[in-house]
Amino acid sequence: MTISYFISELPATVYPCELEDIYPASRINVKTTGVNHAETALSDAVDYCIENGILAEFLKKNRAEVLGMLLEEFDAEKYERTLRSEGKEEGRKEGKEEGIEEEREDGIRYMIEVLQELGQSVDCVKEKLKEKYSLSEKEAQGKQQLYWK
């Protein structure tokens, strides 16, 4: 079995720059007799790179992560699914936060409208806003000016 990796094929999170620009021949080609030897072969390849000054500092600091990524076959589809999943989750979270803020703003507006229709004074409404929604004096006054008809 031959394990062939191009260091430049690693995801950008693993390396800080475009390696092809620095080391055009940054290819590790290792022949092994079986899968069990892959770890040893890749470890030897990383040692070779360090000894020959190929990304030596980076590999010294990130040896375990690099070996882990090399040993775990990079599955582009799985990576894309993960990115999409994380994006969806982030979108849901942002949507919830926006929804909560919209609900709060609607509640403030409705409260002002109802209290105004019931004949409550401006000061009374402002105090109720401060109490119910934990608004500062300035925030309550701003909401009241915005929604008072």
C-alpha positions in Angstrom: 0.0 0.0 0.0 1.2 3.5 -0.8 0.1 6.5 1.3 0.5 9.7 -0.6 -0.4 13.0 0.9 0.3 16.5 -0.2 0.7 18.8 2.8 -0.9 21.5 0.8 -4.1 19.4 0.7 -4.7 19.8 4.4 -7.5 22.1 5.4 -6.5 25.7 6.0 -7.0 25.4 9.7 -3.9 23.2 9.9 -1.4 25.5 8.3 -1.0 29.2 8.3 0.0 29.9 4.7 0.0 28.5 1.2 2.6 25.8 1.4 2.9 25.3 -2.3 4.3 28.8 -2.5 7.0 27.9 0.0 7.7 24.2 -0.7 6.5 23.3 -4.2 7.7 19.7 -3.6 6.1 19.3 -0.2 4.9 15.8 -0.9 5.1 12.9 1.5 5.1 9.5 -0.3 5.4 6.6 2.0 5.3 2.9 1.1 4.0 0.6 3.8 3.2 -3.1 4.0 -0.2 -2.6 5.7 -2.5 -0.1 7.4 -0.9 -0.8 10.8 2.3 0.7 9.6 0.8 3.9 8.4 1.2 5.7 11.7 4.9 4.8 11.9 5.5 5.7 8.3 3.8 9.1 8.6 5.6 9.8 11.9 8.9 9.0 10.1 7.8 11.4 7.3 7.1 14.2 9.8 10.5 13.5 11.4 12.1 13.8 8.0 10.4 17.1 7.3 11.5 18.5 10.7 15.1 17.3 10.2 15.2 18.8 6.8 13.7 22.2 7.8 10.4 21.7 6.0 7.8 23.4 8.2 10.0 22.4 11.1 8.6 24.8 13.7 5.0 24.2 12.7 5.4 20.4 12.8 7.2 20.6 16.1 4.3 22.6 17.6 1.5 20.7 15.9 2.9 17.2 15.4 0.0 15.4 17.0 -2.7 17.3 15.1 -0.9 16.9 11.8 -0.4 13.1 12.3 -4.1 12.8 13.4 -5.3 14.6 10.3 -3.0 12.5 8.0 -4.1 9.3 9.6 -7.8 10.2 9.5 -8.6 10.3 5.8 -9.9 13.7 4.9 -13.5 13.3 3.7 -14.4 16.4 1.8 -18.1 15.5 1.7 -18.2 14.9 5.5 -16.3 18.2 6.0 -18.9 20.1 3.8 -21.7 18.4 5.7 -20.2 19.5 9.0 -19.8 23.1 7.8 -23.4 23.2 6.6 -24.6 21.7 9.8 -22.7 24.2 11.9 -24.0 27.0 9.6 -27.5 25.8 10.1 -27.1 25.7 13.8 -25.6 29.1 13.9 -28.5 30.4 11.7 -31.1 28.8 14.0 -29.4 30.4 17.1 -29.3 33.8 15.4 -32.9 33.4 14.3 -34.0 32.6 17.8 -32.2 35.6 19.2 -33.8 37.9 16.6 -37.2 36.3 17.3 -36.9 36.9 21.0 -35.9 40.5 20.5 -38.8 41.0 18.1 -41.2 39.4 20.6 -39.9 41.7 23.3 -40.2 44.8 21.1 -43.8 43.7 20.2 -44.6 43.3 23.9 -43.4 46.7 24.7 -45.3 48.3 21.8 -48.6 46.4 22.8 -48.2 47.3 26.4 -47.8 51.0 25.6 -50.8 50.9 23.2 -53.1 49.1 25.7 -52.1 51.3 28.7 -52.6 54.4 26.5 -56.0 53.2 25.5 -56.9 52.6 29.1 -56.0 56.2 29.9 -52.8 55.6 31.8 -50.5 58.6 32.2 -47.2 58.9 30.4 -45.3 58.6 33.7 -47.3 55.6 34.7 -46.6 53.8 31.4 -42.9 54.7 31.7 -42.7 53.2 35.2 -44.5 50.0 34.1 -42.1 49.6 31.1 -39.1 50.0 33.4 -40.5 47.5 35.8 -41.8 44.8 33.3 -38.9 45.0 30.8 -36.0 46.1 33.1 -35.5 49.3 31.0 -33.5 52.3 32.1 -35.2 55.6 32.4 -33.8 56.7 29.0 -34.7 53.4 27.3 -38.3 53.5 28.6 -38.6 57.1 27.5 -37.3 56.2 24.0 -39.8 53.3 23.6 -42.6 55.5 24.8 -41.7 58.2 22.3 -41.5 55.6 19.6 -44.9 53.9 20.2 -47.1 56.5 22.0 -49.8 57.7 19.6 
